[in-house]
Structure formats: structure tokens, C-alpha cells
């Protein structure tokens, strides 16, 4: 559904859904556990509509249904995580809800034997083979492609802050990387990731996609790996920047902020407010800083060109979204979840606390598994 005229912003953001990717680990050793039988069953859709295969046999992906409230979303996430956990248990493995495994590396993986993934390896080679990271994607309902592009263009300066609140990948290949979201840096090796340039119109978006297809970078729009993109198969804008949130509360918070931001930005577009000018170099710097420091320090504001306290940056975002959240009865819950996040830190912060206490990456993995399962 891609009409050219933008519809009223009131139609935007009525629905939300979340896709999460999980690593599969041995429940006793917490080592990464290739599970070809489980992957093959997921490729055949044996676990239903909500549990899917991923590019490697050491991962599963889940997808909630279409949700209309934060309560619906919370319940949907609980169901999809439980279904994925049950599917994993049938193969003697369990889920690790973080964007990187603390000690494993890409050599511990096996590519899932399915045409889509084999084509990815053919097209991207070592980039696909070394894809040992997982992400969290939020879909927010929009009525048409013009609205999606208008939101995408205006969302760019907000993406680093949203990333900073979700870091869960401080370790990679057995080493502390110095980043809260090393996934962001590892993912950045691909030629079609990161924050896209402003597009302006649906026609311009299609032209960019056509060019990338001609260049051979992608086969179609479903392989665009930007931090935010129009979905290729759903009437949604898809935010793909977040690390996997270990705790379910943090997933709900991220999705709530993303959906509210989409509604607010669509309303600005409907009023013909201009797109804020954002230099790509400064956006990259802001994204890097957010990936490194998370909410534990100062972040770079790409519009103001200055460093700001992370809590002040989040408070500023909440101020922009306050009326929208209040109108929908979501403000109190979102503010409580923000308070909780700052009180206990991101998953990356909590993982490093276990590492400092134990010096044992196995203990880190065990803590992530326990927290992700609600234990």
C-alpha cells in the first residue's frame, strides 16, 4: 500500500510490533550452541507464526503480532519469548537475550541451510559469515510510503539517543570492547547500514532502492539494513538500531519511545515543519558516542553540536513526547521505565558488573540468560 499523498497524522502509530533475535546457548555451559535441527524446523515454520529461523543455527528470531497498546505489547513479548524458549528447549538449548555472546565468536556459528541465507552469503561473503550479532526491531504503523519517508527523514537526529538506552553488547569474541553496543560498530562494516541520508519523497526512496539493487548491494528493499527504514512488506516504519534488550521492560520502553516519536514526527510533517538539517558526519559521531558510552556518561547532540548529560538528553526527548504520551495514557509508565533504566543501567552495564565481580565470562552469559528468562 503506497499511495503518494500523506494522510492525516492521526492515523499514524495506531499499531506497534517488535522483532527480537536471540542467541542459542547450552543451558549448562552457556556456550554458543549450533542447533541445525531447530533451525531447520524454524525454516519450515513448525513453531508457528512467531518463531523464525535466522542466518545462523545459533539464533532464533521472534515477532509479536500487531499490538495496539503497551499492555498488548508487553503480553505479546512475553508470549513470543516463551514460545522461542520452549522451541529451543526441545533441542536442548536456551535463549541468550543480548546482541553479542560474551565469549563466543563467529567461528562458533553455522550458517542456516536455506535459500535466503545462502544467497546472503553469496552476495556479502565474509560479512554474512561473520554475522554473530543480534538486534531488536520495532515496527510502527504508518498509512503510506510518503508518511514513512517523512518520519524517516525527521527521525535521524534521535536515533543515537534511542540506541544509547539499549546497549547489550559490551563483549565480543571474548574481549571487553570498550563499547556498550559493539554490535553497532560490527554492523557498521556493511555497505548499507547506519543512518540514511534524507530522502524527501517516496519517489526518491524508490530511486535509491533501485540504485542499490543495480549496484548489487541488495537484492530488494527487504535487505536495506539502515537504522530506520520503510518496511518492504508491511505498512510500517521499522526502527532497527537497537541492541537486544535483555530485560523485557527495556524492550517495552524502547518500543514506546519509538512509537510516540513516530506519531510526533508525522504530525510535524503534516504541518509541513521542515526537516532539521543534520550533517552526516555529526550523526555518525553521535551514533559512535552513543554506542561507546550508552547512558552512563555524556552524549553528543548532532543538532546543537555539543555534549550533553545522558539523563538530560533523555529528559529532553520525554519533554518532546510528553503531550503525545499523556494523550494516550502512556506517560506515567514510560517515565517509570526510564527511571528504572537509569537506576540499574543498561544490560551492558549490568554485564560488566558481573564481569568485574567474577572475572568469568561464563558467569556473564549465565546472568544474561537468567535475566532474559525473568529469573
C-alpha positions as CSV (number, residue, x, y, z in Angstrom):
1,X,0.0,0.0,0.0
2,X,1.9,3.0,-1.3
3,X,-0.4,6.0,-2.2
4,X,1.5,9.2,-2.9
5,X,-0.4,11.6,-0.7
6,X,0.2,11.8,3.0
7,X,-2.8,11.0,5.2
8,X,-3.6,12.8,8.5
9,X,-1.1,12.1,11.2
10,X,-3.9,10.8,13.4
11,X,-3.7,7.5,11.5
12,X,-0.1,7.1,12.4
13,X,1.2,4.9,15.2
14,X,-2.0,3.1,16.0
15,X,-0.1,-0.2,15.9
16,X,3.3,-1.4,17.0
17,X,5.2,-4.7,16.8
18,X,8.6,-6.0,17.8
19,X,11.0,-8.5,16.3
20,X,13.8,-9.8,18.6
21,X,16.8,-12.0,17.8
22,X,18.3,-14.4,20.3
23,X,21.5,-16.4,20.6
24,X,21.1,-20.1,21.4
25,X,23.3,-21.5,24.2
26,X,23.8,-24.7,26.1
27,X,21.8,-24.3,29.4
28,X,24.7,-25.9,31.5
29,X,27.8,-24.3,30.0
30,X,26.2,-21.2,28.4
31,X,28.4,-21.7,25.3
32,X,27.0,-20.9,21.9
33,X,25.2,-24.0,20.7
34,X,24.7,-24.6,16.9
35,X,21.2,-26.2,16.6
36,X,20.7,-27.3,12.9
37,X,17.6,-29.3,13.7
38,X,16.0,-26.4,15.4
39,X,16.9,-24.1,12.6
40,X,15.5,-26.4,10.0
41,X,12.3,-26.8,11.9
42,X,12.0,-23.0,12.2
43,X,12.6,-22.6,8.4
44,X,9.7,-25.0,7.9
45,X,7.6,-22.8,10.3
46,X,7.0,-25.7,12.7
47,X,6.8,-23.3,15.7
48,X,4.0,-21.1,14.3
49,X,3.9,-17.6,13.1
50,X,6.0,-16.0,15.9
51,X,9.3,-18.0,15.9
52,X,11.6,-17.9,12.9
53,X,15.0,-19.0,11.8
54,X,17.9,-16.7,11.4
55,X,21.0,-16.6,9.3
56,X,22.9,-18.9,11.7
57,X,21.8,-22.1,13.5
58,X,22.8,-20.4,16.8
59,X,20.0,-17.9,16.6
60,X,16.2,-17.7,16.6
61,X,14.0,-14.7,15.8
62,X,10.6,-13.8,17.3
63,X,7.9,-11.5,16.1
64,X,5.0,-10.2,18.1
65,X,1.6,-9.8,16.5
66,X,0.1,-6.4,15.8
67,X,-0.2,-4.6,19.1
68,X,-2.3,-1.5,19.9
69,X,-1.4,-0.8,23.5
70,X,1.7,-1.1,25.6
71,X,-0.1,-3.8,27.7
72,X,-0.7,-5.7,24.5
73,X,2.9,-5.3,23.5
74,X,4.2,-6.5,26.9
75,X,1.9,-9.5,26.8
76,X,3.0,-10.2,23.2
77,X,6.7,-10.1,24.0
78,X,6.2,-12.4,27.0
79,X,4.4,-14.9,24.7
80,X,7.0,-14.8,21.9
81,X,9.9,-15.2,24.3
82,X,8.2,-18.1,26.0
83,X,7.4,-19.8,22.7
84,X,11.0,-19.3,21.5
85,X,12.3,-20.6,24.8
86,X,10.1,-23.7,24.5
87,X,11.2,-24.3,20.9
88,X,14.8,-24.1,22.0
89,X,14.3,-26.4,24.9
90,X,13.1,-29.1,22.5
91,X,16.6,-29.1,21.1
92,X,18.3,-28.9,24.5
93,X,19.3,-25.2,24.3
94,X,18.1,-21.9,25.7
95,X,18.0,-18.2,24.8
96,X,20.6,-15.6,25.5
97,X,19.0,-12.2,25.1
98,X,21.8,-9.9,24.2
99,X,23.3,-8.6,21.0
100,X,26.6,-10.4,21.4
101,X,27.5,-13.6,23.2
102,X,30.2,-12.6,25.8
103,X,32.8,-15.2,24.9
104,X,31.8,-16.9,21.6
105,X,32.8,-15.7,18.1
106,X,31.7,-16.1,14.5
107,X,33.7,-19.3,14.1
108,X,31.3,-21.0,16.6
109,X,28.4,-20.5,14.2
110,X,27.0,-22.5,11.3
111,X,25.0,-20.8,8.5
112,X,21.4,-22.0,8.3
113,X,20.9,-24.0,5.1
114,X,18.1,-22.1,3.5
115,X,18.0,-20.3,0.1
116,X,17.6,-16.8,1.7
117,X,20.7,-17.2,3.9
118,X,22.8,-19.0,1.2
119,X,22.0,-16.0,-1.1
120,X,23.2,-13.6,1.7
121,X,26.5,-15.4,1.9
122,X,26.9,-15.4,-1.9
123,X,26.2,-11.7,-2.1
124,X,28.1,-10.4,1.0
125,X,30.7,-13.1,1.7
126,X,32.6,-12.8,4.9
127,X,30.2,-10.0,6.2
128,X,27.4,-12.5,6.3
129,X,29.5,-15.4,7.6
130,X,30.8,-13.3,10.5
131,X,27.3,-12.0,11.4
132,X,27.5,-13.0,15.1
133,X,25.3,-10.2,16.4
134,X,21.6,-9.9,17.2
135,X,19.2,-7.0,17.1
136,X,15.8,-5.7,18.1
137,X,13.4,-4.1,15.5
138,X,10.3,-2.0,16.2
139,X,7.6,-1.6,13.6
140,X,5.2,1.3,13.9
141,X,2.1,1.5,11.7
142,X,2.0,4.2,9.0
143,X,-0.6,4.6,6.3
144,X,1.6,5.1,3.3
145,X,5.2,5.3,2.0
146,X,5.2,9.1,1.8
147,X,4.4,9.3,5.6
148,X,7.1,6.7,6.2
149,X,9.7,8.7,4.4
150,X,8.7,11.9,6.1
151,X,9.1,10.2,9.5
152,X,12.4,8.6,8.5
153,X,13.9,12.0,7.5
154,X,12.9,13.6,10.7
155,X,13.9,10.7,13.0
156,X,17.6,10.8,12.1
157,X,18.9,13.1,15.0
158,X,17.0,11.0,17.6
159,X,18.5,7.6,16.6
160,X,21.7,7.8,18.6
161,X,19.9,8.6,21.8
162,X,17.5,5.7,21.3
163,X,20.5,3.5,20.7
164,X,22.2,4.6,23.9
165,X,19.3,3.3,26.0
166,X,19.6,-0.3,24.7
167,X,23.2,-1.3,24.8
168,X,23.7,-5.1,25.5
169,X,26.9,-5.9,23.6
170,X,30.0,-4.9,25.6
171,X,31.8,-8.1,24.9
172,X,32.7,-9.6,21.6
173,X,34.8,-12.7,20.8
174,X,35.8,-13.0,24.4
175,X,37.0,-9.4,25.0
176,X,35.6,-6.3,26.6
177,X,35.3,-4.0,23.6
178,X,35.1,-0.7,25.5
179,X,31.6,-0.1,24.0
180,X,28.1,-0.6,25.4
181,X,26.9,-1.5,21.9
182,X,29.8,-3.1,20.0
183,X,27.1,-4.5,17.7
184,X,26.7,-1.0,16.2
185,X,30.4,-0.9,15.2
186,X,30.4,-4.5,14.0
187,X,27.2,-4.0,12.0
188,X,28.7,-0.8,10.5
189,X,31.1,-2.8,8.3
190,X,28.2,-3.5,5.9
191,X,27.8,-1.1,3.0
192,X,24.1,-0.4,3.6
193,X,23.8,0.1,7.4
194,X,23.7,3.2,9.6
195,X,21.6,6.4,9.4
196,X,20.3,7.1,5.9
197,X,20.5,10.5,4.2
198,X,17.3,12.5,3.9
199,X,15.1,11.1,1.1
200,X,12.3,13.7,0.8
201,X,9.8,11.7,-1.1
202,X,8.6,8.2,-1.8
203,X,9.9,8.5,-5.4
204,X,13.4,9.4,-4.1
205,X,13.3,6.4,-1.8
206,X,12.4,4.1,-4.7
207,X,15.2,5.6,-6.8
208,X,17.7,4.9,-4.0
209,X,16.5,1.3,-3.7
210,X,16.7,0.8,-7.5
211,X,20.3,2.1,-7.5
212,X,21.3,-0.2,-4.7
213,X,19.7,-3.2,-6.5
214,X,21.5,-2.2,-9.7
215,X,24.8,-1.9,-7.8
216,X,24.3,-5.4,-6.4
217,X,24.4,-4.2,-2.8
218,X,20.9,-5.5,-2.1
219,X,18.5,-7.8,-3.9
220,X,15.5,-5.8,-2.9
221,X,14.3,-3.4,-0.3
222,X,13.9,-6.2,2.3
223,X,17.8,-6.2,2.5
224,X,18.1,-2.5,3.4
225,X,19.8,-2.5,6.8
226,X,19.5,1.1,7.7
227,X,18.9,2.1,11.3
228,X,15.4,3.1,10.2
229,X,13.6,2.2,7.0
230,X,10.1,1.8,5.5
231,X,9.2,-1.8,5.8
232,X,9.3,-3.6,2.4
233,X,6.2,-5.8,3.2
234,X,4.2,-4.0,5.9
235,X,2.6,-0.5,6.2
236,X,5.2,0.4,8.9
237,X,8.3,2.3,9.7
238,X,10.9,-0.1,11.1
239,X,13.5,1.1,13.6
240,X,16.4,-1.3,13.5
241,X,19.0,0.5,15.6
242,X,18.6,-1.1,19.0
243,X,20.6,-3.8,20.7
244,X,18.6,-6.8,22.0
245,X,17.2,-5.7,25.4
246,X,17.9,-8.4,28.0
247,X,15.0,-7.3,30.3
248,X,11.5,-7.2,28.8
249,X,10.8,-3.8,30.5
250,X,13.6,-2.2,28.4
251,X,12.0,-3.6,25.2
252,X,8.7,-2.1,26.1
253,X,10.3,1.3,26.9
254,X,12.2,1.4,23.6
255,X,9.1,0.5,21.6
256,X,7.0,3.0,23.5
257,X,9.5,5.8,22.8
258,X,9.8,4.8,19.1
259,X,6.1,4.7,18.6
260,X,5.5,8.1,20.3
261,X,8.3,9.6,18.3
262,X,6.8,8.4,15.0
263,X,3.4,10.0,15.9
264,X,5.1,13.3,16.9
265,X,7.2,13.4,13.8
266,X,4.4,12.5,11.5
267,X,2.3,15.3,13.0
268,X,5.2,17.7,12.3
269,X,5.4,16.5,8.7
270,X,1.6,17.0,8.3
271,X,2.1,20.6,9.5
272,X,4.9,21.0,6.9
273,X,7.5,21.7,9.5
274,X,11.0,21.5,7.9
275,X,13.4,18.6,8.3
276,X,16.1,19.6,10.8
277,X,19.4,19.9,9.0
278,X,21.8,17.2,10.3
279,X,25.3,16.8,8.9
280,X,26.0,13.1,8.2
281,X,29.5,13.4,9.8
282,X,27.9,14.7,13.1
283,X,25.2,12.0,13.1
284,X,27.9,9.3,12.7
285,X,29.8,10.9,15.6
286,X,26.7,10.9,17.8
287,X,26.0,7.3,16.9
288,X,29.5,6.3,17.8
289,X,29.4,8.1,21.1
290,X,26.1,6.5,22.0
291,X,27.4,3.1,21.1
292,X,30.5,3.7,23.2
293,X,29.1,5.3,26.4
294,X,25.4,4.4,26.4
295,X,23.5,6.4,29.1
296,X,26.5,6.2,31.5
297,X,28.1,9.5,30.5
298,X,27.6,12.3,28.1
299,X,26.2,12.1,24.6
300,X,26.7,14.2,21.5
301,X,23.8,16.2,20.3
302,X,24.2,16.3,16.5
303,X,21.9,19.3,16.1
304,X,23.4,21.5,18.8
305,X,26.9,20.3,18.2
306,X,27.6,19.8,21.9
307,X,28.0,17.2,24.6
308,X,25.0,16.8,26.9
309,X,24.4,14.7,30.0
310,X,22.7,11.5,29.0
311,X,19.9,11.9,31.5
312,X,19.3,15.5,30.3
313,X,19.1,14.2,26.8
314,X,16.5,11.6,27.7
315,X,14.5,14.2,29.7
316,X,14.6,16.4,26.6
317,X,13.2,13.6,24.5
318,X,10.5,12.9,27.1
319,X,9.6,16.6,27.0
320,X,9.1,16.5,23.3
321,X,6.9,13.4,23.6
322,X,5.1,14.3,26.8
323,X,1.8,15.6,25.2
324,X,1.6,12.6,22.9
325,X,2.3,10.1,25.7
326,X,-0.1,11.8,28.1
327,X,-2.9,11.9,25.5
328,X,-2.6,8.1,25.1
329,X,-2.2,7.3,28.8
330,X,1.4,6.1,28.4
331,X,3.4,8.9,30.1
332,X,3.4,7.5,33.6
333,X,4.5,4.0,32.5
334,X,7.2,5.4,30.2
335,X,8.6,7.7,32.9
336,X,8.7,4.9,35.4
337,X,10.5,2.7,32.9
338,X,13.1,5.4,32.3
339,X,13.6,5.9,36.0
340,X,14.2,2.1,36.3
341,X,16.6,2.0,33.4
342,X,18.8,4.8,34.9
343,X,18.6,3.2,38.4
344,X,20.0,-0.2,37.2
345,X,21.7,0.7,34.0
346,X,21.6,-1.0,30.6
347,X,22.2,-4.6,30.0
348,X,25.8,-3.7,29.0
349,X,26.4,-2.0,32.4
350,X,24.9,-5.0,34.3
351,X,27.0,-7.4,32.3
352,X,30.2,-5.5,33.1
353,X,29.3,-5.5,36.8
354,X,29.1,-9.3,36.7
355,X,32.5,-9.4,34.9
356,X,34.1,-7.1,37.4
357,X,32.8,-9.2,40.3
358,X,33.6,-12.6,38.9
359,X,36.2,-12.2,36.1
360,X,34.2,-15.0,34.4
361,X,32.5,-14.6,31.0
362,X,30.6,-17.8,31.6
363,X,29.0,-16.1,34.6
364,X,28.2,-13.1,32.5
365,X,26.4,-15.3,30.0
366,X,24.6,-17.1,32.8
367,X,23.4,-13.8,34.2
368,X,22.1,-12.7,30.8
369,X,20.2,-16.0,30.3
370,X,18.7,-15.8,33.8
371,X,17.6,-12.1,33.5
372,X,16.2,-12.7,30.0
373,X,14.1,-15.5,31.2
374,X,12.7,-13.4,34.1
375,X,14.6,-15.3,36.7
